Amino acid sequence: MSDTIEKIKCLIIGSGPAGYTAAIYAARANMKPVLYQGAQPGGQLTTTNEVENFPGYPDGITGPEMMMELQKQAERFETDVRDGWITKVDFSGDVHKVWVNDTKEIHCDTVIISTGASAKYLGLDSEQKYLKLGGGVSACAVCDGFFYRNQEVVIVGAGDSACEEAHYLSKLCKKVTMLVRRDEFRASKIMANRVKNTPNIEILFNTETDEVLGDGQVVTGVRVFNNQTKEKHEIPATGFFVAIGHKPNTDIFKDFLELDETGYIINVPGTSKTNVDGVFVSGDAADHVYRQAITAAGTGCMAALDAERYLAGKDATFEVSTSTYN
């Protein structure tokens, strides 16, 4: 092995709630984890202004503040947190090889993947503007719907997830306008009927977003157009939700790990194990159902425990630490 190749016991790829939680558990188990933060240090939560549903924060906390606290906690136990991202992997042999920024090569005993998933957006300049401002654009109704109680909102999407989020918002908001690009839903019939039968959900078929309107700070409405008649009109709204899917950040693993049809890593049920021994997955890279910070953190814990047991099984001198469970 070349002297330029670094050998580490536990590599964590990604720095959201899953990655940092895995790092905390791995570090306390004396696994000396190295964590690469990736292209978006802190993950998707850094784009969330207020987090009110994570236990332990009775007054709420901003997403960036929470990620900074999780990083500090991981570093307290001597996790080596590094800038940069993994650009290539080779899991074909007994040694798990990864490359950082296409240059530095690392050989790992265990790898914990916490690369998450990225929400798909429409790509409109106005949409991105208010998303970055935190002024009314969201891709998670469960996360942010609470802030729009008794208000009017617009949601874009036509699948099961969009219907589920629209129905969730209908319980909180005065009115939900649902924009469906085609003349029918892609969702299952039961989900489509659920939104159709909800009185405060208005469904506009053959309708697309022209622009998200606002006052420069927050969303005030949405301009839409009928893609058949080309007619435009404005809808008053304080919130604009995009529910057109997520893309898991797993492309670099596709040649070695089993993925489902949409790119999520397939794990052994009830564990964080993948089809490659010593490679584990946590967070939204595998979870296409819940996609919450608290569930991501839970799977980060699972991945670290599974990795610890894997190391103990390979090396009789490495003992499972009882402190991990305290």
CORKAWO-V155170 format. One record per pair of residues at least 4 apart in sequence whose ideal C-beta (glycine too) atoms are under 7 Angstrom apart, sorted by the first residue. I is the first residue (numbers start at 1). J is the second residue. Records with the same first field share a line. If there is no record, write none. Layout:
I: J ; J
//
This chain:
1: 5
5: 105 ; 107
6: 106
7: 107
8: 34 ; 106 ; 108
9: 31 ; 32 ; 109 ; 110 ; 311
10: 26 ; 31 ; 32 ; 33 ; 109 ; 110 ; 112 ; 307
11: 34 ; 98 ; 106 ; 108 ; 111
12: 19 ; 22 ; 23 ; 33 ; 35 ; 112 ; 114
13: 36 ; 86 ; 111 ; 113 ; 114 ; 115
14: 18 ; 19 ; 38 ; 43 ; 113 ; 114 ; 115 ; 116
15: 19 ; 20 ; 35 ; 37 ; 38 ; 41 ; 42 ; 43
16: 42 ; 43 ; 44 ; 45 ; 114 ; 116 ; 283 ; 296
17: 21 ; 45 ; 70 ; 283 ; 293 ; 296 ; 297 ; 300
18: 22 ; 114 ; 282 ; 283 ; 296 ; 297 ; 299 ; 300
19: 23 ; 35 ; 114 ; 300
20: 24 ; 70 ; 71 ; 74
21: 25 ; 297 ; 300 ; 301
22: 26 ; 112 ; 114 ; 282 ; 300 ; 303 ; 304
23: 27 ; 33 ; 35 ; 74 ; 79
24: 28 ; 73 ; 74 ; 77
25: 29 ; 301 ; 304 ; 305 ; 324
26: 31 ; 33 ; 304 ; 307
27: 31 ; 33 ; 74 ; 77 ; 78 ; 79
28: 77 ; 321 ; 323 ; 324
29: 304 ; 308 ; 321 ; 324
30: 321
31: 307 ; 308 ; 311
33: 79
34: 80 ; 82
35: 74 ; 79 ; 80 ; 81 ; 82
36: 82 ; 84 ; 85 ; 86 ; 100
37: 41 ; 81 ; 82 ; 83
38: 85 ; 115
39: 85
40: 46
42: 46 ; 64 ; 67
43: 116
44: 116
45: 51 ; 63 ; 66 ; 67 ; 293
46: 63 ; 64 ; 67
47: 63 ; 131
48: 63 ; 143
49: 62 ; 63 ; 134
50: 60 ; 62 ; 147
51: 57 ; 60 ; 61 ; 62 ; 63 ; 66 ; 293
52: 60 ; 146
54: 66 ; 293 ; 294
55: 294
57: 61
61: 65 ; 66
62: 66
63: 67
64: 68
65: 69
66: 70
67: 71
68: 72
69: 73
70: 74
71: 75 ; 81
72: 76
74: 79 ; 81
75: 79 ; 81
84: 100 ; 101
85: 101
86: 98 ; 99 ; 100 ; 252
87: 99 ; 101 ; 102 ; 252
88: 99 ; 102 ; 252
89: 97 ; 98 ; 252 ; 253 ; 256
90: 97
91: 96 ; 256 ; 276 ; 279
92: 256
95: 107
96: 107 ; 108 ; 111 ; 278 ; 279
97: 105 ; 107
98: 106 ; 108
99: 103 ; 104 ; 105
100: 104 ; 106
109: 278 ; 311
110: 278 ; 280 ; 307 ; 310 ; 311
111: 278 ; 279
112: 280 ; 282 ; 303 ; 304 ; 307
113: 253 ; 265 ; 279 ; 280 ; 281 ; 285
114: 282 ; 283 ; 285 ; 300
115: 249 ; 250 ; 285
116: 249 ; 283 ; 284 ; 285
117: 246 ; 247 ; 248 ; 249 ; 284 ; 285
118: 246 ; 247 ; 249
119: 139 ; 242 ; 246
120: 244 ; 245 ; 246 ; 247
121: 127 ; 139 ; 242
122: 127 ; 156 ; 209 ; 242
124: 128 ; 209 ; 211 ; 212
125: 129
126: 130 ; 211 ; 212
127: 131 ; 137 ; 212
128: 132
129: 133
130: 135 ; 136 ; 137 ; 212 ; 214 ; 219
131: 137
133: 217
135: 214 ; 217 ; 218 ; 219
136: 214 ; 218 ; 219 ; 238 ; 239 ; 240
137: 212 ; 219 ; 240
138: 143 ; 144 ; 239 ; 241
139: 242
140: 144
141: 145 ; 165 ; 168 ; 169 ; 241
142: 168 ; 292
145: 168 ; 169 ; 172
146: 172
148: 153 ; 172 ; 173 ; 238 ; 239
149: 172 ; 173
150: 173 ; 174
151: 173 ; 174 ; 238 ; 239
152: 173 ; 174 ; 175 ; 236 ; 237 ; 238
153: 169 ; 173 ; 176 ; 237 ; 238 ; 239 ; 241
154: 177 ; 179 ; 222 ; 235 ; 237 ; 240
155: 162 ; 165 ; 166 ; 169 ; 176 ; 178 ; 241 ; 243
156: 179 ; 209 ; 242 ; 243 ; 244
157: 161 ; 162 ; 243 ; 244
158: 162 ; 180 ; 181 ; 182 ; 185 ; 186 ; 187
159: 186 ; 187
160: 164 ; 187 ; 188 ; 191
161: 165 ; 243
162: 166 ; 187 ; 243
163: 167 ; 185 ; 187 ; 191 ; 192 ; 194 ; 195
164: 168 ; 191
165: 169 ; 241 ; 243
166: 170 ; 176 ; 178 ; 195 ; 201
167: 194 ; 195 ; 198
169: 173 ; 176 ; 241
170: 176 ; 198 ; 200 ; 201
174: 200
175: 200 ; 202
176: 200 ; 201
177: 202 ; 204 ; 235 ; 237
178: 195 ; 201 ; 202 ; 203 ; 204
179: 204 ; 207 ; 208 ; 209 ; 224
180: 185 ; 203 ; 204 ; 205 ; 207
181: 208 ; 227
182: 206
183: 205 ; 206
185: 192
187: 191 ; 192
188: 192
189: 193
190: 194
192: 196
193: 197
194: 198
195: 201 ; 203
196: 203
204: 224
206: 226 ; 227 ; 228
207: 224 ; 226
208: 224 ; 225 ; 227
209: 222 ; 224
210: 223 ; 224 ; 225 ; 232
211: 223
212: 219 ; 222 ; 240
213: 219 ; 220 ; 221 ; 222 ; 223 ; 234
214: 218 ; 219 ; 220
215: 220
218: 238
219: 237 ; 238 ; 239 ; 240
221: 234 ; 235 ; 236 ; 237
222: 235 ; 237 ; 240
223: 232 ; 234
224: 232 ; 233 ; 235
225: 230 ; 231 ; 232
226: 230 ; 231
247: 263
248: 263 ; 264 ; 284 ; 285
249: 285
250: 254 ; 259 ; 263 ; 265 ; 285
253: 257 ; 265
254: 259
256: 276
257: 265 ; 274 ; 275 ; 276 ; 279
258: 266 ; 274 ; 275
259: 263 ; 264 ; 265 ; 266
260: 264 ; 266
262: 288
264: 285 ; 286 ; 288
265: 274 ; 281 ; 285 ; 286
267: 271 ; 272 ; 273 ; 274 ; 281 ; 286
268: 273
271: 302 ; 306
272: 280 ; 281 ; 282 ; 299 ; 302 ; 303 ; 306
273: 280 ; 306
274: 279 ; 280 ; 281
278: 310
280: 303 ; 306 ; 307
281: 285 ; 286 ; 303
282: 296 ; 299 ; 300 ; 302 ; 303
283: 287 ; 296 ; 299 ; 300
284: 291 ; 296
287: 291 ; 295 ; 299
290: 295
292: 296
293: 297
294: 298
295: 299
296: 300
297: 301
298: 302
299: 303
300: 304
301: 305
302: 306
303: 307
304: 308
305: 309 ; 324
306: 310
307: 311
308: 312 ; 320 ; 324
309: 313 ; 320
310: 314
311: 315 ; 318
312: 318 ; 319 ; 320
//
